[in-house]
Amino acid sequence: MSRLLLGVSPECLAKVPYRGVFKYPPLVRAESLHVNIHPKGLLRIAPCIAGQKVVGGDTVAAVLDTQFLKNKDINLLVDIGTNGEIVLGSKKVGFLTTSAAGPAFEGAEILWGMRGIKGAIEKVFVENNRLNVSVIGETAPEGICGSGLVDAIAVMLKEGVLSKGSSLIKAEEATFLKEDIRRRITDQGFVLSFPEENKLGEAIYISKNDVRQMQLAKAGILAAITLLKETLGVKGKEIQSVVLAGAFGSYIDKNSAITIGLFPKSVKAEQIKIAGNSAGLGARKLLFTEGVLEGEKNCQKNKFLRYCNEKRLSRSFYEGNSISLK
């Protein structure tokens, strides 16, 4: 994106060795990019880690804001999206990779999926033996966004709606479930909102394919974390904290994420920290010389690892593909 902003051809990013023209973008005048500040004002573009096409200034800014690479302990930063960025390290060294998690976390490729806007189911929980949903804008539900999907599948796991093989059980087999949970099991899937409860006049439900999409998405993230751990020689218990960055990371329920197996089994809810808009906050720090120097230092410290051609990736992805209670 920084190359497109500067009018530089991104063609080199689509060819081996996938490196850009520059690692540290030059300062440019605001007037040259038609940015509405003082025309002689300078624009500073965040540097890229290793010049890679998928690890840009947003990750550099997030690392800068969270400051977790200044810690002597091993910490993990995860920016969840269609392309997830994962950083594992300490003040000594940092390793970084990306994961094609797919669009499920953003509500895409999900039958009733939508972005996190008004009308989206953002939370799903069981209270007093009944399933409840929380909708953005406190209106009738129109679909479900990523955080709601994670919650829904976590609930389905805990309530016994999903079998050991991550398949939906049949209604006639669900006699042991709570009455309100059992009545939501249909041939189509697991109902979150019945037709009379929304404006659509149709049931909003989690389908078998939705569960599969979430399996693939979370397996991509977990596989990347696993490979970084192996490369750094880190055991799960050595990870002191997990920082969730990005818009999606601000809304995901930590306990639900743990339930579906998004993180290594050793990670506990109290270790997970929500960073919020860390890219935006880090960008502010990049406006100052000290922030620029630290950002460039982090770029040099972080080593980008590309696992796409390694057999270990297939193994880690397969192992992380299941969704079951720990």
MONORWO-V211805 format. One record per residue. N is the residue number from 0. PHI is phi in whole degrees, 0 to 359 (NA if undefined). OMEGA is omega in radians with two decimals (* if undefined). NEAR is the number of other C-alpha atoms within 8 Angstrom. Layout:
N_PHI_OMEGA_NEAR / N_PHI_OMEGA_NEAR
This chain:
0_NA_3.14_4 / 1_295_3.12_6 / 2_291_3.10_9 / 3_296_3.11_9 / 4_300_-3.10_8 / 5_273_3.13_7 / 6_76_3.13_6 / 7_262_-3.12_7 / 8_299_3.11_7 / 9_270_-3.04_9 / 10_304_-3.09_6 / 11_294_-3.11_11 / 12_284_-3.13_12 / 13_261_-3.11_7 / 14_235_3.05_7 / 15_301_0.20_7 / 16_264_3.05_5 / 17_60_3.14_10 / 18_246_-3.11_11 / 19_277_3.12_11 / 20_291_-3.11_6 / 21_223_3.05_6 / 22_260_3.12_10 / 23_244_-3.10_8 / 24_302_-3.11_9 / 25_285_2.99_6 / 26_288_3.13_8 / 27_227_3.09_8 / 28_284_-3.13_11 / 29_302_-3.08_15 / 30_296_-3.11_11 / 31_290_3.13_7 / 32_248_3.09_8 / 33_59_3.07_6 / 34_273_-2.98_8 / 35_278_2.93_7 / 36_230_3.09_6 / 37_304_-3.04_7 / 38_304_3.13_9 / 39_268_3.12_7 / 40_296_-3.11_9 / 41_261_3.08_8 / 42_252_3.11_8 / 43_251_3.12_10 / 44_267_-3.12_10 / 45_299_3.11_13 / 46_290_3.13_13 / 47_250_3.12_13 / 48_280_3.11_15 / 49_59_3.12_10 / 50_65_-3.05_12 / 51_283_-3.04_12 / 52_287_-3.05_9 / 53_249_3.13_6 / 54_240_-3.02_12 / 55_252_-3.06_13 / 56_296_-3.14_12 / 57_296_3.12_11 / 58_289_3.08_11 / 59_301_-3.14_17 / 60_293_3.14_17 / 61_295_3.10_14 / 62_297_3.13_14 / 63_296_-3.11_13 / 64_291_-3.06_11 / 65_285_3.07_9 / 66_61_-3.02_8 / 67_286_3.08_9 / 68_277_3.03_14 / 69_266_-3.08_7 / 70_271_3.12_10 / 71_288_-3.14_8 / 72_277_3.09_10 / 73_280_3.13_12 / 74_229_-3.08_15 / 75_235_3.05_12 / 76_244_-3.12_12 / 77_232_3.03_12 / 78_253_-3.02_12 / 79_270_3.08_15 / 80_191_3.09_12 / 81_304_2.95_11 / 82_250_3.14_11 / 83_274_3.04_13 / 84_253_-3.09_13 / 85_233_3.12_15 / 86_238_3.11_11 / 87_231_3.12_14 / 88_171_3.14_14 / 89_216_-3.14_14 / 90_290_3.12_11 / 91_280_-3.07_7 / 92_202_3.09_9 / 93_225_3.05_13 / 94_245_-3.07_13 / 95_223_3.02_13 / 96_212_3.11_13 / 97_237_3.14_12 / 98_222_3.06_11 / 99_281_-3.06_10 / 100_291_-3.10_16 / 101_88_-3.00_10 / 102_273_-3.05_11 / 103_301_-3.13_14 / 104_295_3.13_16 / 105_256_3.05_13 / 106_89_-3.13_15 / 107_276_-3.11_10 / 108_63_3.08_9 / 109_251_-3.01_11 / 110_310_3.12_7 / 111_253_-3.09_10 / 112_285_3.07_12 / 113_203_3.10_14 / 114_291_-3.13_11 / 115_282_3.14_12 / 116_236_-3.12_8 / 117_308_3.14_9 / 118_98_-3.12_13 / 119_273_3.01_15 / 120_289_-3.08_15 / 121_253_3.13_15 / 122_220_3.08_11 / 123_227_-3.11_13 / 124_205_3.11_10 / 125_251_3.13_9 / 126_217_-3.10_7 / 127_54_3.08_4 / 128_66_3.13_8 / 129_234_3.09_9 / 130_278_3.13_11 / 131_234_3.07_8 / 132_232_3.04_10 / 133_246_-3.04_9 / 134_246_3.09_14 / 135_299_-3.12_12 / 136_87_3.12_7 / 137_50_3.13_8 / 138_237_3.10_8 / 139_293_-3.09_9 / 140_293_3.09_13 / 141_238_-3.12_12 / 142_177_-3.10_11 / 143_222_3.11_16 / 144_261_-3.02_16 / 145_301_-3.12_17 / 146_295_3.09_13 / 147_293_3.12_12 / 148_294_3.10_12 / 149_299_3.10_14 / 150_301_-3.07_14 / 151_300_-3.12_12 / 152_290_3.07_10 / 153_297_3.10_12 / 154_296_-3.14_12 / 155_299_3.10_10 / 156_291_-3.07_14 / 157_294_-3.10_8 / 158_271_3.09_8 / 159_87_3.13_8 / 160_285_3.09_11 / 161_260_3.12_11 / 162_280_-3.12_10 / 163_301_3.13_7 / 164_271_3.13_8 / 165_68_3.07_10 / 166_263_3.08_8 / 167_286_3.11_10 / 168_285_3.13_10 / 169_276_-3.09_9 / 170_302_-3.11_10 / 171_290_3.11_5 / 172_266_-2.99_7 / 173_259_-3.09_10 / 174_296_-3.10_7 / 175_275_-3.08_5 / 176_276_3.04_9 / 177_301_-3.05_8 / 178_302_-3.10_7 / 179_292_3.10_9 / 180_288_-3.09_11 / 181_297_-3.08_11 / 182_290_-3.13_8 / 183_270_3.13_9 / 184_274_3.14_13 / 185_233_3.09_10 / 186_294_-3.13_5 / 187_280_-3.09_7 / 188_165_-3.11_11 / 189_252_-3.01_11 / 190_281_3.05_12 / 191_261_-3.14_11 / 192_215_3.13_10 / 193_282_-3.08_10 / 194_309_-3.10_11 / 195_285_-3.11_7 / 196_260_3.14_8 / 197_220_-3.09_12 / 198_274_-3.05_9 / 199_278_-3.09_6 / 200_74_3.11_7 / 201_227_3.09_8 / 202_284_3.02_9 / 203_263_-3.01_12 / 204_219_3.05_11 / 205_265_-3.11_13 / 206_269_3.08_10 / 207_300_-3.14_10 / 208_292_3.09_7 / 209_299_3.10_11 / 210_298_3.14_11 / 211_297_3.13_8 / 212_298_3.11_11 / 213_292_3.07_11 / 214_303_-3.11_11 / 215_295_-3.11_11 / 216_296_-3.10_14 / 217_288_3.09_13 / 218_295_3.11_16 / 219_297_3.13_13 / 220_294_-3.09_16 / 221_296_3.12_15 / 222_297_3.13_13 / 223_296_3.11_14 / 224_297_-3.13_12 / 225_299_-3.12_10 / 226_292_3.08_11 / 227_295_3.10_12 / 228_300_-3.13_12 / 229_296_-3.12_9 / 230_295_-3.12_7 / 231_276_-3.12_8 / 232_71_-3.06_6 / 233_254_3.01_9 / 234_270_-3.07_8 / 235_306_-3.08_10 / 236_290_3.13_7 / 237_279_3.11_8 / 238_284_-3.05_13 / 239_277_-3.13_9 / 240_209_3.07_10 / 241_238_-3.13_13 / 242_257_3.09_13 / 243_264_-3.12_15 / 244_248_3.10_18 / 245_87_-3.09_14 / 246_298_-3.10_8 / 247_295_-3.13_13 / 248_298_-3.14_13 / 249_284_-3.02_12 / 250_247_-3.09_7 / 251_294_3.08_11 / 252_279_-3.05_9 / 253_300_-3.12_8 / 254_293_3.11_7 / 255_293_3.12_12 / 256_298_3.11_14 / 257_292_-3.12_13 / 258_300_-3.11_12 / 259_278_3.09_13 / 260_84_-3.13_15 / 261_289_-3.11_11 / 262_241_3.08_10 / 263_305_-3.03_10 / 264_299_-3.10_8 / 265_284_-3.09_6 / 266_285_3.11_13 / 267_252_-3.09_7 / 268_302_-3.10_8 / 269_291_3.10_5 / 270_275_-3.06_9 / 271_272_-3.14_12 / 272_241_3.13_9 / 273_266_-3.07_9 / 274_270_-3.11_12 / 275_70_-3.11_10 / 276_278_-3.08_10 / 277_294_3.12_14 / 278_295_3.12_15 / 279_294_3.13_10 / 280_292_3.10_11 / 281_293_3.12_14 / 282_298_3.09_11 / 283_298_-3.13_8 / 284_294_3.14_12 / 285_289_3.09_14 / 286_286_-3.10_9 / 287_252_-3.08_8 / 288_305_-3.13_7 / 289_300_3.13_8 / 290_293_3.13_11 / 291_297_-3.13_11 / 292_297_3.13_8 / 293_291_3.11_9 / 294_298_3.12_13 / 295_292_3.10_9 / 296_296_3.11_8 / 297_296_3.11_12 / 298_298_3.14_13 / 299_287_-3.10_9 / 300_287_-3.08_8 / 301_284_3.11_11 / 302_256_-3.13_11 / 303_280_-3.14_9 / 304_242_3.14_7 / 305_251_-3.03_7 / 306_255_-2.94_8 / 307_300_-3.10_5 / 308_258_-3.11_6 / 309_265_3.10_7 / 310_295_-3.14_6 / 311_300_-3.12_8 / 312_296_3.13_13 / 313_299_3.13_8 / 314_295_-3.13_8 / 315_293_3.13_13 / 316_294_3.14_12 / 317_297_-3.12_9 / 318_293_-3.12_9 / 319_268_-3.02_12 / 320_280_-3.09_10 / 321_280_3.04_10 / 322_238_-3.14_10 / 323_205_3.12_11 / 324_295_3.12_8 / 325_291_*_5
